[in-house]
Amino acid sequence: MKLPNVSDLVVSTTQGRVQGDTSGASARWRGIPYARPPVGPLRYRAPEPASKWRDVRPALDFGNVSPQPETKMIPLPAHVVQSEDCLSLNVWTPIAALTDGRPRPVMVWLHGGAYFIGFSAQPIYNGQALAEHGDVVVVTLNYRLGALGFLDFREFLGETAEANVGLRDILLALHWVRDNIAGFGGNPDNVTLFGESAGGGCVTTLMTMPASKGLFHRAIAQSPPVTSVYGPARAGLVAGAFLELAGVNPDRAATDLRKVDALALAAHTMELLNHVATNMPGTVAFAPVVDGDLIREDPMSAFQSGRAHRIPLIIGTNKDEASLFKLMQSPLMPITEKSVTRMFELVAGDNPAVQISQSEITRVYRGYPKEKACMGISRDAGFRMPSIWAATAHSAYAPTWMYRFDQSPPLMKLMGLGAMHATELPYVFGTLPARVSKKDFMFGLGGLKSARRTMTRMHEHWLSFALTGDPEANAHQPWPQYRKKTRSTLIIDVTDSVVNDPDAAVRQAWGDVPFGYN
């Protein structure tokens, strides 16, 4: 492999030239600003394109991350800081793409974290393996989170605020990709948008937004909370609760919400999460909102009516999603009989036209009301059933594939955790360890070799999809399209299999009419 000259790593963008470096057989540029710092008058507003610069700008380090509570599960790297000035992106590209003139498919990643934590500098999101093994250009990005990105303060700030500014950040980043990615060896006419958890929810929501039409051409939604998009009335209540917890007088909110330090705002994140989880179990505190502007209708309604972008879609969930939230002692998912019952009461109240029978649903979960059964119900309410409903609807208008990720190392099975939420991420990015070390407790009882084989198969499917729009085209494993009649689902495990309508009894108990919170 011939290493590029330093001049080959200087790329011109619409804002100015950026200097990258190399890692392995790929080149990378990190911390490229795609927007002006969203501070001062731009707080709670749509982002504006980054200002232009004259000299070559080093793009050698990750940018700042959106202010957020620090957690043991997602520790901040030592060199990364929290700041309101956080709107940057990163690019990995195969070295050959810089000189051979052949544009590569582009994969744009949206990280998860319940719309309040996460960042593109997480080691698990290193785009090098995808770029090198798949011959694709990988883009990861930061967007505003928590109160700064996913609370709707319009009731308190009036015309000086907009809703969904975190999604507006992503939208501007996609515009940047369209206008600039060719200089990095990418094809702006072949962009796959993929994301997990909240990032997957951003993907499915963006698929229904008129403003995003044409900015991406395929989509992958991993464990997306498709129905966790709420109406303005509920969003206003949550924003009001946040003001109370933060000690901000609603009458002074127009002034105080702009004066308070961004890190101080983030300090109240967990309080709001606990408040919402206690009073409205099954919902998330921070979420997109149907604002009548950027998001004009409930995303599930758009999927059902065919108004979502009619592009190829991969969508799926993990077998044991809720185990992560139990491990983290997170209140995000109800796992007790009391909280599950309250969840059904609230959902029934929000969906008077839908027949929702708690007894019919709970009877198909063995052992209910024990905790494990409650975790299954919570998993299916938050992730599995919304994904099935979306897949069923979208498959009537565009090619759709569905998966369930079951892969779990022996130690995780022994601990009763299984294929937790987010455990598919290193398989997708190719960031599983090459060998077991003391830090990799997950493989303490073995299983790494089979996990890496699973990783290879997932790479084949995801990369084939990015290249051709069909996850089976360049892969060695069959994966038929999902259709309502057959409901063919790829079960990803030590050995993959295709199963028609897995867990049919559970799906039938929930019914085919989507519902969620309004």
C-alpha positions in Angstrom: 0.0 0.0 0.0 1.4 3.4 -1.0 1.0 6.0 1.7 -0.4 9.3 0.4 1.5 12.5 0.4 0.6 15.1 3.0 -0.9 17.2 0.2 -3.3 14.4 -0.6 -4.7 14.7 3.0 -5.6 18.3 2.5 -9.2 18.5 1.2 -11.1 21.6 0.2 -14.6 22.0 1.6 -17.2 24.7 1.2 -15.8 26.3 4.4 -12.1 25.9 3.8 -9.3 23.4 3.5 -8.8 20.7 6.2 -5.7 18.6 7.0 -6.2 14.9 7.8 -3.9 12.1 8.8 -3.7 8.3 8.2 -4.5 5.3 10.3 -3.8 1.9 8.9 -5.1 1.7 5.3 -7.5 4.7 5.7 -7.3 8.4 5.9 -9.2 10.3 8.5 -10.3 13.9 9.3 -11.7 14.5 12.8 -13.5 17.5 14.3 -14.5 19.3 11.1 -17.0 22.0 12.1 -20.2 21.8 10.0 -22.0 24.6 11.8 -21.3 27.8 13.7 -21.2 27.3 17.5 -24.9 27.2 18.5 -24.4 29.7 21.3 -25.9 33.0 22.3 -28.8 33.8 19.9 -28.4 30.4 18.2 -29.1 28.5 21.4 -32.4 26.7 20.8 -32.3 27.7 17.2 -31.6 25.8 13.9 -27.8 25.7 13.2 -26.1 27.9 10.6 -23.3 26.6 8.4 -19.8 27.0 9.8 -18.0 30.2 9.1 -15.3 30.1 6.4 -11.6 30.0 7.3 -8.6 31.0 5.2 -5.7 28.8 6.2 -5.5 25.0 6.2 -7.4 23.8 9.3 -6.0 20.8 11.2 -8.6 18.0 11.5 -6.6 15.7 13.7 -8.6 15.5 16.9 -12.3 14.8 17.7 -14.4 17.9 18.5 -16.2 18.8 21.7 -19.2 16.8 22.8 -22.7 18.2 23.6 -23.0 18.9 27.4 -24.3 15.7 29.1 -24.2 13.8 32.4 -21.1 11.6 32.6 -21.8 7.9 33.0 -19.7 4.8 33.8 -21.0 3.1 30.7 -19.9 5.9 28.3 -16.9 7.6 29.9 -15.5 10.7 28.2 -12.0 10.2 26.7 -9.4 12.3 28.5 -8.8 14.7 25.5 -12.5 15.3 24.8 -14.4 18.1 26.6 -18.0 19.1 26.9 -19.0 22.3 25.3 -22.0 24.0 23.7 -19.7 24.4 20.7 -20.1 20.8 19.6 -21.2 20.6 16.0 -18.5 18.7 14.2 -18.1 15.6 12.2 -15.4 13.0 11.3 -14.6 11.3 8.0 -12.8 8.0 7.3 -12.0 7.0 3.7 -9.9 4.3 2.1 -6.5 5.7 1.1 -7.0 4.5 -2.5 -10.2 6.6 -2.8 -8.1 9.8 -2.6 -6.4 9.2 -5.9 -8.1 6.7 -8.1 -11.2 8.8 -9.0 -13.8 6.1 -8.1 -16.4 7.5 -5.7 -17.2 5.2 -2.8 -20.6 4.6 -1.1 -21.0 6.9 2.0 -22.3 5.7 5.4 -23.3 8.4 7.8 -23.6 7.3 11.5 -25.9 8.7 14.2 -25.0 7.7 17.7 -27.5 6.7 20.3 -27.9 7.6 23.9 -31.6 8.3 24.6 -31.2 11.8 23.1 -29.2 13.0 26.1 -25.8 11.2 26.1 -23.3 9.9 23.5 -20.8 11.3 21.1 -18.9 10.4 17.9 -15.5 10.0 19.7 -16.6 6.8 21.4 -14.0 4.2 20.5 -16.8 1.8 19.5 -17.7 4.1 16.6 -14.2 4.1 15.0 -14.9 4.1 11.3 -11.6 2.7 10.2 -12.6 -1.0 9.9 -15.7 -0.2 7.9 -13.8 2.1 5.5 -11.0 -0.4 5.0 -13.0 -3.7 4.8 -15.9 -2.2 3.0 -14.3 0.3 0.7 -16.7 2.9 1.9 -16.5 6.5 3.2 -17.7 6.7 6.8 -19.0 9.9 8.5 -19.8 10.2 12.2 -21.0 13.4 13.9 -22.0 15.1 17.0 -25.4 16.8 17.5 -27.0 18.7 20.3 -28.5 16.6 23.1 -30.7 16.9 26.2 -32.2 20.2 27.0 -30.1 21.9 24.3 -31.2 19.6 21.5 -34.4 17.7 22.4 -36.6 19.9 24.7 -39.3 22.1 23.1 -39.0 25.5 24.8 -41.2 27.4 22.3 -44.0 27.9 24.9 -41.5 29.8 27.1 -39.2 31.4 24.5 -41.7 32.2 21.7 -40.3 32.9 18.3 -36.7 32.9 19.6 -36.8 29.1 19.8 -37.4 26.2 17.5 -38.2 22.6 18.2 -36.1 19.6 17.2 -32.8 21.5 17.0 -30.8 18.2 17.5 -32.5 16.9 14.3 -31.8 20.2 12.6 -28.2 19.7 13.4 -28.2 16.3 11.7 -30.0 17.8 8.7 -27.3 20.4 8.3 -24.6 17.7 8.6 -26.3 15.8 5.8 -26.2 19.0 3.6 -22.5 19.2 4.4 -22.1 15.6 3.2 -24.0 16.3 0.0 -21.8 19.4 -0.7 -18.4 18.1 0.4 -18.0 14.3 0.5 -16.9 14.0 -3.1 -13.6 15.7 -2.0 -13.0 12.8 0.4 -13.7 10.1 -2.2 -17.4 9.6 -1.4 -20.4 9.5 -3.7 -23.0 12.1 -2.6 -25.6 10.2 -4.6 -25.1 7.0 -2.6 -25.5 7.8 1.1 -26.7 5.3 3.7 -27.9 6.8 7.0 -27.6 4.4 9.9 -28.0 4.8 13.6 -28.8 2.9 16.8 -31.3 3.6 19.7 -31.9 7.3 19.7 -29.7 7.5 16.6 -32.0 4.8 15.0 -35.0 6.9 16.1 -33.4 9.9 14.3 -33.1 7.7 11.2 -36.7 6.7 11.1 -37.9 10.2 11.9 -35.7 11.7 9.2 -37.2 9.3 6.8 -40.5 11.0 7.3 -39.3 14.6 7.1 -39.8 16.5 3.8 -36.7 18.6 4.5 -34.4 15.5 4.4 -35.7 14.2 1.0 -32.8 13.3 -1.3 -30.1 13.7 1.3 -29.8 10.0 1.9 -30.7 7.1 -0.3 -30.8 4.0 2.1 -31.4 3.7 5.8 -30.5 1.3 8.6 -32.3 1.7 11.9 -30.9 -0.4 14.8 -33.2 -0.7 17.8 -35.1 2.5 17.0 -37.7 3.8 19.3 -39.9 4.6 16.3 -43.0 5.7 18.3 -41.1 7.9 20.8 -42.0 11.0 19.0 -44.5 13.1 20.9 -47.0 15.9 20.3 -46.4 19.6 21.3 -48.7 19.5 24.3 -46.8 16.7 26.0 -43.5 18.3 24.9 -44.5 21.5 26.6 -45.3 19.7 29.8 -41.9 18.0 29.9 -40.2 21.4 29.2 -42.1 22.9 32.0 -41.1 20.2 34.4 -37.5 20.8 33.4 -37.8 24.5 34.2 -39.1 23.6 37.7 -36.4 21.1 38.3 -33.7 23.6 37.1 -35.2 26.3 39.3 -36.1 28.6 36.4 -39.1 30.8 36.8 -41.3 30.4 33.6 -41.9 34.1 33.6 -38.2 34.7 33.4 -37.4 31.7 31.1 -36.9 33.9 28.0 -33.9 35.5 29.8 -32.7 32.8 32.2 -32.7 29.9 29.7 -30.2 31.9 27.6 -28.0 33.1 30.4 -27.6 29.8 32.3 -24.4 27.9 31.6 -24.8 24.9 29.2 -23.2 22.5 31.7 -25.5 23.7 34.4 -28.4 22.9 32.2 -27.1 19.4 31.6 -26.7 18.9 35.4 -30.5 18.6 35.7 -30.8 15.9 33.0 -31.0 12.9 35.3 -33.6 14.6 37.5 -35.9 15.1 34.5 -35.3 11.5 33.4 -36.4 10.2 36.8 -39.3 12.5 36.9 -40.7 11.4 33.5 -40.0 7.7 34.2 -41.9 7.9 37.5 -44.9 9.8 36.1 -45.0 8.5 32.5 -43.3 5.1 32.5 -42.4 3.9 29.1 -41.6 7.3 27.7 -38.4 9.2 27.3 -37.8 12.7 28.6 -35.9 13.9 25.6 -37.4 13.1 22.2 -38.4 14.6 18.8 -41.7 16.4 18.7 -44.3 16.8 16.0 -43.8 20.6 15.6 -45.8 21.1 12.4 -42.7 22.4 10.7 -39.7 20.0 10.5 -41.8 17.0 11.7 -45.3 17.5 10.2 -46.9 14.3 11.4 -46.3 11.3 13.6 -43.6 9.2 11.9 -45.6 6.0 12.1 -48.5 7.6 10.3 -46.1 8.7 7.6 -44.8 5.1 7.2 -48.4 3.7 7.0 -49.5 6.2 4.4 -46.4 5.8 2.2 -45.4 9.4 2.9 -42.0 8.3 4.3 -39.1 8.4 1.8 -39.5 5.3 -0.3 -35.9 4.1 0.1 -34.5 0.7 1.1 -34.6 0.1 4.8 -33.0 -2.3 7.2 -34.6 -2.3 10.6 -34.3 -4.6 13.7 -33.8 -5.0 17.4 -31.8 -7.0 19.9 -33.3 -10.1 21.7 -32.7 -8.8 25.2 -32.8 -5.0 24.9 -34.0 -4.3 28.4 -31.1 -6.1 30.1 -28.8 -3.1 29.6 -31.2 -0.7 31.4 -31.5 -3.2 34.3 -27.7 -3.4 34.5 -27.3 0.3 34.5 -30.1 0.7 37.0 -31.7 3.1 34.5 -35.3 4.2 35.0 -35.8 4.5 31.2 -37.7 1.2 30.8 -40.4 -0.1 33.2 -39.6 -3.5 34.7 -42.1 -3.8 37.5 -45.7 -4.8 37.4 -46.8 -1.5 38.8 -44.9 0.5 36.2 -46.0 -1.8 33.3 -49.6 -1.4 34.4 -49.3 2.4 34.6 -47.7 2.4 31.1 -50.7 0.5 29.6 -53.1 2.9 31.3 -51.4 5.9 29.9 -51.0 4.4 26.4 -54.7 3.4 26.4 -55.6 7.0 27.3 -53.6 8.3 24.5 -55.1 5.9 21.9 -58.8 5.8 22.5 -59.5 4.4 19.0 -57.2 1.4 19.5 -58.2 -1.7 21.3 -55.4 -2.3 23.8 -55.8 -5.2 26.1 -53.2 -5.5 28.8 -54.4 -8.9 29.8 -54.2 -10.3 26.3 -50.6 -8.9 25.9 -49.2 -9.9 29.3 -50.5 -13.5 29.1 -48.1 -14.3 26.3 -45.1 -13.4 28.5 -44.2 -16.4 30.6 -43.9 -15.7 34.3 -45.7 -12.3 34.3 -45.6 -10.3 36.5 -42.1 -11.4 37.4 -39.3 -9.0 36.4 -38.0 -10.9 33.4 -41.5 -10.9 31.8 -41.9 -7.2 32.6 -38.5 -6.6 30.8 -39.8 -8.4 27.8 -43.0 -6.3 27.7 -40.9 -3.1 28.1 -38.5 -4.2 25.3 -41.4 -4.9 22.9 -43.3 -1.7 23.8 -40.2 0.5 23.3 -38.4 -1.2 20.5 -39.6 -4.5 19.0 -43.2 -3.8 18.2 -42.6 -0.2 16.8 -39.9 -1.7 14.6 -42.3 -4.5 13.3 -45.0 -1.9 12.7 -42.7 0.3 10.8 -41.2 -2.6 8.8 -44.7 -3.8 7.9 -45.9 -0.4 6.8 -42.7 0.5 4.8 -42.5 -2.8 3.1 -45.7 -2.0 1.2 -43.9 0.9 -0.5 -40.1 0.1 -0.6 -37.7 -2.7 -0.1 -37.4 -3.6 3.6 -35.4 -6.1 5.6 -35.7 -7.0 9.2 -33.3 -8.6 11.7 -33.2 -9.7 15.3 -29.7 -9.7 16.9 -29.4 -12.7 19.3 -25.6 -13.1 19.5 -24.4 -13.2 23.1 -21.1 -14.5 24.5 -21.3 -17.3 27.1 -20.6 -15.0 30.1 -23.4 -12.6 29.1 -25.8 -15.6 28.9 -24.6 -16.9 32.3 -25.3 -13.5 33.8 -28.8 -13.5 32.4 -28.0 -10.4 30.2 -28.1 -12.0 26.7 -28.0 -9.8 23.6 -28.5 -6.4 25.4 -29.4 -3.1 23.9 -26.4 -1.7 21.9 -24.3 -5.0 22.0 -24.5 -5.2 18.2 -22.5 -2.0 17.8 -18.9 -3.5 17.8 -20.2 -6.2 15.3 -21.4 -3.4 12.9 -18.3 -1.3 13.2 -15.8 -4.1 13.3 -14.5 -3.0 16.7 -14.6 -6.3 18.5 -11.2 -7.1 20.0 -8.7 -9.3 18.1 -7.9 -11.2 21.2 -9.3 -11.4 24.8 -7.7 -9.1 27.3 -8.4 -8.3 31.0 -10.5 -5.3 29.9 -12.8 -7.5 27.7 -14.8 -9.1 30.5 -17.6 -9.9 28.0 -15.5 -12.7 26.6 -14.1 -14.0 29.8 -15.7 -17.4 29.2 -14.8 -17.5 25.5 -16.9 -16.9 22.5 -14.7 -14.3 20.8 -13.9 -16.4 17.7 -17.6 -17.1 17.0 -18.4 -13.5 17.7 -15.9 -12.3 15.1 -17.4 -14.7 12.6 -20.8 -13.1 13.3 -19.1 -9.7 12.9 -17.9 -10.7 9.4 -21.3 -11.7 8.3 -22.9 -8.5 9.6 -20.2 -6.5 7.8 -21.1 -8.3 4.6 -24.8 -7.5 4.9 -24.4 -3.9 6.0 -21.8 -3.1 3.4 -23.6 -4.9 0.6 -26.6 -2.7 1.5 -24.6 0.5 1.4 -23.1 -0.5 -2.0 -26.2 -1.9 -3.8 -29.3 -1.2 -1.6 -29.7 -5.0 -1.0 -28.1 -6.6 2.1 -28.0 -10.0 0.3 -26.4 -9.0 -3.0 -22.7 -9.2 -2.0 -23.2 -11.4 1.1 -22.8 -15.2 1.5 -25.9 -15.5 3.6 -29.5 -15.3 2.4 -31.7 -12.5 3.7 -35.1 -12.2 2.0 -37.1 -9.0 2.1 -39.6 -8.5 4.9 -43.2 -8.7 3.7 -46.4 -8.7 5.7 -47.4 -12.1 4.3 -44.2 -13.9 5.3 -42.5 -11.6 7.9 -39.1 -13.1 7.0 -36.5 -12.0 9.7 -32.8 -12.7 9.8 -31.9 -14.1 13.2 -28.2 -13.1 13.8 -26.4 -15.5 16.1 -23.5 -17.9 16.2 -25.2 -19.4 13.1 -27.6 -17.1 11.3 -31.0 -18.3 10.2 -34.1 -16.8 8.5 -37.3 -17.3 10.4 -40.8 -16.3 9.2 -42.7 -14.3 11.9 -40.5 -15.1 14.9 -42.4 -14.7 18.2 -45.7 -14.7 16.3 -47.8 -15.1 19.4 -46.3 -12.0 21.0 -46.8 -10.0 17.8 -50.4 -11.1 17.5 -51.1 -10.2 21.1 -49.9 -6.6 20.5 -51.9 -6.4 17.3 -51.1 -4.9 13.9 -52.4 -1.4 14.7 -49.5 0.8 15.9 -49.9 2.8 19.1 -47.7 4.8 21.5 -47.8 8.0 23.5 -49.1 11.2 21.9 
